[in-house]
Amino acid sequence: MVQNKLIEELIHLDRISKEQARNYPLKRFLYPHLKDLVTGTRQMIGIAGLRGTGKTILLRQLANDLDQAFYMSADTLPADTDFFDLSSHLAESFGIKYLMIDEIHALKEWQGQLKKIFDFQEIHIIFTSSSSLELSEGRYDLSRRLTVQHLPLFSFREYLLFSKKTDLPILTLEEILADHKKLYQKVFSFEPDFRNYSILGALPACLESPLSSIIVSTVDKVIQKDMLTVGKLSQEDIHSIRAVLLFIARSGIEGCSYSSISRNTGITKYKAQQYIGMMEATSLLRIVLPYGANVLPEPKIMLVPTLRSNLAQGSDEDRLTGAIREEFFIHHISGCGLTVNYLKSLRGQKLPDYVLFFQNRKIIIEIGGAGKSASQFKGIKGKEKLVLTQPGSKTGIPLILFGFLW
């Protein structure tokens, strides 16, 4: 039996949450797609993503915009709450059709409770979890009943909207490849914002508090709360993960592999793979696989934007800048669903950075500073070759154009 006092408190918190949502008129680019999913499908919707990406605000905005919607945070519920009974009461007594649940991981055995609601009630469930690792594991328990939507860090275009209230159109890759000089003339004034975006701007939580400590605290919470509890790790594992993350941030991209991590942090290669997999599941990093036959399958290990700048203090500036450029490219090219691999040779000779597949085209890409040339393409024949530069240059395609892909 649901207690009246609990219902009164939840109604009060729902009203406050919707009032707060109205203080945030701008919405993440995922919002329209998410709203269409919520209203057009029977499935439960889980919103995943790194801490600080704005999942709570997004959920409150949905609750505010939809009729018959109710917002609650699971960490405000008593530990013994029967969520099936609670959702039934809200639906039957208040006509609630959409139930928005924040911090679902705070609900005991939440997978089983949501499964029961889905199977025996008509109410729509939309939820978030600060623990992306737990949500990643929970999706297998809920099987066909759940659709998980990833809320990424800002794209460069989205960052400009939120930080400068400048709404610029999406550029397609086809447009960039065909007419990059003309397009650059429209956006070159935003070139100085590349640095701001890369250091702090990509994480929405830093909009109101642009502090390095926000980034460091976010990473610490992911490690201490998500990995330690959900991953069932020991304190020794946590210590090793910190060492691995610091090595990744400081080593640059070319010098980072499972083997080099193992060698430099004193853990086994198996442990290195395990930790990297967990960090990818929690949205701290992304792996890019090599292209070509007869090459070792070790990936390139890329941090998401903002992390390297704030974790690698004291590193070589040139190596740090090069890695940040590549992570900018990977974040945006992957965010629009394109397939990219890195090039790896059998004999260890230097090759261009990436191969991109687009409209039956195989495009070889090198990324660098304004003085970057096509010298890395020596010996590579019969393929489309591009140099991406930051800041923009006359000889290459300006890298910031890729920040407008989504």
C-alpha positions in Angstrom: 0.0 0.0 0.0 1.4 3.4 -1.0 1.4 5.9 1.8 -0.3 9.3 1.3 2.6 11.1 2.8 5.0 9.7 0.2 2.6 10.6 -2.6 2.3 14.2 -1.3 6.0 14.5 -1.1 6.5 13.1 -4.7 3.9 15.5 -6.1 5.7 18.4 -4.4 9.0 17.4 -5.8 7.5 16.8 -9.3 6.2 20.3 -9.3 9.5 21.8 -8.2 11.4 19.8 -10.9 9.1 21.0 -13.7 9.5 24.6 -12.5 13.3 24.2 -12.6 13.0 22.7 -16.1 11.4 25.9 -17.3 14.6 27.8 -16.3 16.4 25.9 -19.1 14.7 26.8 -22.4 17.6 25.4 -24.5 17.4 21.7 -25.1 20.1 19.2 -26.0 20.1 18.1 -29.7 19.0 14.6 -28.6 15.7 16.0 -27.2 13.4 16.0 -30.3 14.4 12.4 -31.1 14.0 11.3 -27.5 10.5 12.9 -27.3 9.5 11.1 -30.5 10.7 7.8 -29.0 8.8 8.4 -25.8 5.5 9.2 -27.4 5.8 6.8 -30.3 7.0 3.5 -28.8 5.9 1.1 -26.1 9.5 0.4 -25.1 11.1 1.7 -22.0 13.7 4.4 -22.7 17.0 4.5 -20.8 19.2 7.6 -21.1 22.9 6.8 -20.7 26.0 9.0 -20.8 28.8 10.4 -18.8 28.0 12.2 -15.6 27.5 15.9 -16.2 26.0 15.7 -19.7 22.6 17.0 -18.5 20.5 13.8 -18.2 18.5 15.1 -15.2 17.6 18.4 -16.9 16.7 16.5 -20.1 14.3 14.2 -18.1 12.7 17.2 -16.3 12.2 19.0 -19.6 10.4 15.9 -21.0 8.2 15.7 -17.9 7.4 19.4 -18.2 6.5 19.2 -21.9 4.4 16.1 -21.9 0.9 15.9 -20.7 0.2 13.3 -18.0 3.9 13.0 -17.2 5.4 12.6 -13.7 9.1 13.1 -12.6 10.8 11.5 -9.7 14.3 10.8 -8.5 14.7 7.2 -7.3 17.2 8.3 -4.6 14.4 10.2 -2.8 12.3 7.0 -2.4 12.4 4.9 0.8 14.6 1.8 0.5 11.6 -0.6 0.7 9.5 1.1 -1.9 7.4 -1.3 -4.1 7.8 0.5 -7.4 5.2 -1.6 -9.1 2.5 -0.5 -6.5 3.7 3.1 -6.7 3.5 3.3 -10.5 0.1 1.6 -10.4 -1.2 4.2 -7.9 0.1 7.1 -10.0 -1.5 5.7 -13.1 -4.9 4.9 -11.5 -5.3 7.8 -9.2 -3.7 10.6 -11.2 -3.9 9.4 -14.8 -0.1 9.4 -15.2 0.9 8.1 -18.6 4.6 8.9 -18.6 6.8 8.1 -15.6 10.3 9.8 -15.7 12.7 8.2 -13.2 16.0 9.8 -12.5 18.9 7.9 -10.9 17.3 4.5 -11.5 20.2 2.7 -10.0 19.2 3.9 -6.5 16.1 1.6 -6.8 16.8 -1.8 -5.4 16.6 -4.6 -8.1 15.4 -2.0 -10.5 15.7 -4.3 -13.6 13.1 -6.7 -12.2 10.8 -4.0 -11.0 10.8 -2.3 -14.4 10.3 -5.6 -16.2 7.2 -6.3 -14.1 5.8 -2.8 -14.8 6.4 -3.2 -18.5 4.7 -6.6 -18.6 1.6 -5.7 -16.6 1.0 -2.0 -16.8 0.4 0.5 -19.7 2.5 3.3 -18.2 5.6 4.4 -20.2 8.9 4.4 -18.4 11.8 6.8 -19.2 14.8 6.7 -16.9 18.4 7.8 -16.4 21.3 6.5 -14.4 24.5 8.3 -13.4 26.0 4.8 -13.5 26.4 4.1 -17.2 28.1 0.9 -16.4 25.1 -0.4 -14.4 22.7 0.7 -17.1 24.9 -1.0 -19.7 24.6 -4.3 -17.8 20.9 -3.8 -17.0 19.9 -3.6 -20.7 20.6 -7.3 -21.1 18.3 -8.2 -18.2 15.5 -6.1 -19.8 16.2 -7.5 -23.3 13.7 -6.4 -25.9 11.8 -4.2 -23.5 14.4 -1.4 -23.4 15.9 1.1 -25.8 19.0 2.9 -24.5 19.8 6.3 -25.9 23.2 7.8 -25.4 23.5 11.4 -24.4 27.0 12.5 -25.6 29.2 15.4 -24.6 28.4 18.5 -26.6 29.4 18.7 -30.3 31.2 21.8 -31.1 28.1 23.1 -32.8 26.0 22.4 -29.7 28.6 24.0 -27.5 28.3 27.2 -29.5 24.5 27.2 -29.1 24.6 26.8 -25.4 27.6 29.0 -24.7 27.1 31.8 -27.2 23.4 31.3 -28.1 24.6 30.9 -31.7 22.5 28.4 -33.7 24.4 27.3 -36.8 23.2 24.8 -39.3 24.4 21.2 -39.6 27.0 20.6 -42.3 27.0 17.3 -44.0 30.3 15.5 -44.8 29.5 15.7 -48.4 29.2 19.5 -48.2 32.5 19.8 -46.3 34.4 17.7 -48.8 32.9 19.6 -51.8 33.1 23.2 -50.6 35.2 23.6 -47.4 36.8 26.9 -48.4 33.5 28.7 -48.7 32.1 27.0 -45.6 35.1 28.0 -43.5 34.5 31.7 -44.3 31.2 31.4 -42.4 32.7 29.8 -39.3 36.3 30.8 -39.1 35.5 33.4 -36.4 34.8 30.5 -34.0 38.3 29.1 -34.4 39.4 30.5 -31.0 36.6 28.6 -29.4 38.2 25.3 -30.3 40.5 25.6 -27.3 37.7 26.6 -24.9 35.6 23.6 -26.1 38.5 21.2 -25.8 39.5 22.2 -22.3 36.1 22.5 -20.5 33.3 23.4 -22.9 32.4 19.9 -24.2 31.0 18.9 -20.8 27.6 20.6 -20.2 28.2 20.6 -16.4 31.0 23.2 -17.0 28.7 25.8 -18.6 27.7 27.3 -15.3 30.9 26.3 -13.5 33.8 26.4 -16.0 36.3 24.8 -13.6 38.9 22.0 -14.1 37.8 20.6 -10.7 34.4 19.7 -12.3 36.1 17.5 -14.8 38.3 15.8 -12.2 35.4 15.3 -9.9 33.3 13.8 -12.7 36.1 11.3 -13.4 36.6 10.5 -9.8 32.8 9.7 -9.3 32.8 7.4 -12.3 35.8 5.5 -10.9 34.8 5.5 -7.2 31.0 4.9 -7.6 30.4 3.2 -10.9 33.5 1.0 -11.3 34.1 0.2 -7.7 30.5 -0.8 -6.9 29.0 -2.0 -10.2 32.3 -3.5 -11.5 32.9 -5.3 -8.2 36.4 -4.1 -8.1 38.9 -3.8 -5.2 40.6 -0.7 -4.0 43.8 -2.1 -5.6 41.9 -2.2 -9.0 40.8 1.4 -8.4 44.3 2.5 -7.8 45.4 0.8 -11.0 42.6 2.3 -13.0 43.7 5.8 -11.9 47.2 5.0 -13.0 46.0 3.7 -16.3 43.9 6.8 -17.0 46.8 9.1 -16.1 49.1 7.2 -18.4 46.6 7.4 -21.3 46.2 11.1 -20.8 49.9 11.8 -20.7 51.2 9.4 -23.2 49.5 10.8 -26.3 47.6 8.6 -28.7 50.4 6.9 -30.7 52.2 5.7 -27.5 49.1 4.2 -25.9 48.1 0.5 -26.3 47.2 -2.5 -24.1 50.9 -3.5 -24.2 52.3 -0.1 -23.3 49.7 0.4 -20.5 50.6 -3.0 -19.1 54.3 -2.2 -19.3 54.1 1.2 -17.8 51.6 0.7 -15.0 52.6 -2.7 -13.8 49.4 -4.6 -14.6 48.8 -7.5 -16.9 47.6 -7.0 -20.4 44.4 -8.8 -19.5 43.8 -6.3 -16.7 44.5 -3.4 -19.1 41.9 -4.7 -21.5 39.4 -5.1 -18.7 39.9 -1.6 -17.4 39.7 0.0 -20.8 36.5 -1.9 -21.5 35.0 -0.5 -18.3 36.1 3.0 -19.0 34.6 2.8 -22.5 31.3 1.5 -21.0 31.3 4.5 -18.6 31.9 7.0 -21.5 35.3 8.1 -20.4 37.0 7.0 -23.6 36.5 5.5 -27.0 38.4 2.9 -28.8 39.2 2.9 -32.6 40.1 -0.3 -34.3 42.9 -0.7 -36.9 42.2 -1.2 -40.6 43.7 -3.9 -42.7 44.5 -7.6 -42.7 47.3 -9.1 -40.8 47.6 -6.4 -38.2 47.4 -6.8 -34.4 43.9 -5.9 -33.2 45.0 -3.5 -30.5 42.9 -0.3 -30.7 43.8 3.3 -30.5 42.6 4.5 -27.1 41.0 8.0 -27.3 39.7 10.0 -24.3 36.5 11.9 -24.8 36.9 15.7 -25.2 38.0 17.8 -22.1 39.5 14.8 -20.2 43.0 15.0 -21.6 43.4 18.7 -21.0 42.5 18.3 -17.3 44.2 15.0 -16.5 47.5 15.4 -18.4 48.9 18.5 -16.7 52.6 18.7 -17.2 52.7 16.7 -20.4 54.4 17.7 -23.6 52.3 20.4 -25.2 52.8 19.3 -28.8 51.8 15.7 -28.0 48.8 16.9 -26.0 47.6 19.2 -28.8 47.9 16.5 -31.4 45.8 14.1 -29.3 43.2 16.7 -28.6 42.8 17.3 -32.4 42.4 13.6 -33.1 39.8 13.2 -30.2 37.8 16.2 -31.6 37.7 14.4 -35.0 36.7 11.0 -33.6 34.1 12.5 -31.3 32.3 14.2 -34.2 32.8 11.7 -37.0 31.6 8.8 -34.7 28.7 11.0 -33.4 27.1 11.1 -36.8 27.4 7.4 -37.3 30.3 7.2 -39.8 32.8 4.3 -39.8 36.4 5.2 -39.1 39.5 3.1 -38.5 43.1 4.0 -37.9 45.9 2.9 -40.2 48.6 0.5 -38.9 51.5 -0.8 -40.8 53.2 -4.2 -40.5 56.7 -2.8 -40.2 55.9 0.1 -37.9 56.5 2.9 -40.5 54.6 6.1 -40.1 51.2 6.2 -41.9 48.4 8.7 -42.1 46.1 8.7 -39.2 42.7 7.3 -40.3 40.7 5.7 -43.0 37.1 6.9 -43.4 34.4 5.1 -45.4 31.7 7.3 -46.9 29.3 6.7 -49.8 31.5 3.9 -51.2 34.5 6.2 -50.9 37.7 5.2 -49.0 39.2 8.4 -47.7 42.7 8.5 -46.1 43.0 11.3 -43.5 45.9 13.0 -41.8 45.3 15.5 -38.9 47.6 18.2 -37.7 48.4 21.9 -37.3 48.2 24.6 -39.8 51.5 23.7 -41.3 50.6 20.1 -41.9 51.3 18.8 -45.4 50.5 15.8 -47.5 53.9 14.3 -46.9 52.5 11.4 -44.9 50.7 10.2 -48.0 53.9 9.2 -49.7 53.6 5.7 -51.2 49.8 5.6 -50.8 48.3 5.4 -54.3 44.8 5.4 -55.8 42.9 6.6 -52.8 41.3 9.9 -51.8 43.6 11.8 -49.4 42.7 14.6 -47.0 44.7 16.8 -44.6 42.6 18.2 -41.7 44.2 21.2 -40.0 43.6 23.1 -36.8 43.7 26.0 -36.9 42.4 26.2 -40.5 44.9 26.6 -43.4 44.9 27.2 -47.1 46.4 23.8 -47.8 44.0 21.6 -45.8 40.4 21.2 -44.7 39.8 23.1 -41.4 39.1 20.6 -38.7 36.4 22.7 -36.9 34.1 22.1 -39.9 33.7 18.6 -38.6 32.4 20.0 -35.4 29.2 20.9 -37.3 28.3 17.4 -38.4 25.7 17.1 -35.7 
